[in-house]
Every structure is written in C-alpha cells, then in structure tokens.
Amino acid sequence: MGSTGTVAGRLRDETVQWLERVFFGGAELSLLSSPAFVAVLILQTRYPDAVPIAGLLAIGLGSVSIALFRAKALDVGAWPRRGELATLPLRVGYFSALFLLATVGIAVAATAAGSLWLALLGGVVQPLGLAAFPSVYRAVHGEPLQHTPAAKL
C-alpha cells in the first residue's frame, strides 16, 4: 500500500510542477509580448473573428511550448533565465514581433483567403518561432547563463 501512495504522490508532484511550468511560460510570453498586445487590440477591429482565434491558440500553445523547451522535453537549445534583465530588450522585441505575426499576421492571411480555418495557424507559428529563439539569443548574446543546482546539505 505504501508504494501506491508514493506513486500517487510523485505523480501529483510532477503534475503540479508541469502546471507551474505552463503557467510561468504563459506569464513570460504574455509579459514579454505586452507591446504587441497594444497593436493586437487596435487591429482586432479589422479582423474581429480571426484575431481572437489566432491569438488564443498562440498564447495557449506558446505557453505549453515554453514549458516544454525550458524543461528540455523538446530540446531546442538553452533558454536564458527568466530574470535576465540585460537581455530584456531582445526578448521583448522578439516575443512581441512573434506574437504580432502569430495573431495579426495570421488573421490578415485568414481574412484574405476567406477561411477562418487558417487562423488555427496562430498555434503553429508561435511555437515554431519560440523554438527558434535560443538560436537568435545565442547569435546576439552568446550562451545563456543557467541556474546551477543548489548544493544539498
């Protein structure tokens, strides 16, 4: 009976850790994309149906993607620490441009093609762009600093 409790406890702990990663991935994505949100709010009136679909999928799948990339479940390269202030301009610019492309860019394409089905591509563009971020980061700043595990006493 003890091993069942151990397995259930470990599964619960891993689930909570995964949900935390997705939450913080979404928070990081939303905060760093804030400048793009202004443009999206202004431009949504031109594409009122496609922007919400593309934007929701971009945020949702982008949050999950960041969690997967930071956990190295999908290894696309080393990610910078969340609190790196020196690299904030690059991260804000990149995340904002990517979110703008994944929402408004996709909404323009979907509207021009006359198919809201194309708005689903917002959920493809965002994760693909996020997967490329470590390469852009390395090109500008070199290898990111990583957290080192704390010494166990």
Beta strands, then each sheet from edge to edge (+ up, - down):
end
